[in-house]
Amino acid sequence: MIKAFKRLLAFFGIILVAFGAIKGLFNWLARSENDEYEVWSDDEEREDA
């Protein structure tokens, strides 16, 4: 029972670490100056507004 509980906690810990890493990656990509992969450029958004 304790072994299963430890494995369950380890599993949730791994999931949290993975989501944290993915979130960090997306935040790092959002801060980068490379707009090559953006769907809309800032100029297009200003024209539509």
C-alpha positions in Angstrom: 0.0 0.0 0.0 2.8 2.4 0.9 4.7 1.4 -2.1 1.8 2.1 -4.4 1.3 5.5 -2.7 4.9 6.4 -3.3 4.7 5.4 -6.9 1.6 7.5 -7.3 3.3 10.5 -5.8 6.3 10.0 -8.0 4.1 9.8 -11.0 2.3 13.1 -10.2 5.7 14.7 -9.5 7.0 13.6 -12.9 3.8 15.0 -14.5 4.3 18.3 -12.7 7.9 18.6 -13.7 7.0 17.9 -17.3 4.3 20.5 -17.4 6.6 23.0 -15.7 9.2 22.3 -18.3 6.7 22.8 -21.2 5.4 26.0 -19.6 9.0 27.3 -19.3 9.7 26.4 -22.9 6.6 28.3 -24.1 7.5 31.3 -22.0 11.0 31.3 -23.3 9.7 31.1 -26.9 7.2 33.9 -26.2 10.1 36.2 -25.0 12.3 35.4 -28.0 12.6 38.1 -30.7 12.2 35.6 -33.5 8.7 36.2 -35.0 9.2 33.8 -37.8 6.5 31.4 -36.6 3.8 33.9 -35.6 0.5 33.6 -37.4 -0.1 37.4 -37.5 2.5 40.1 -37.4 1.9 43.2 -35.3 1.4 45.3 -38.4 -1.4 43.1 -39.6 -3.1 43.2 -36.2 -3.0 47.1 -36.3 -4.5 47.2 -39.8 -7.4 45.0 -38.7 -8.2 47.0 -35.6 
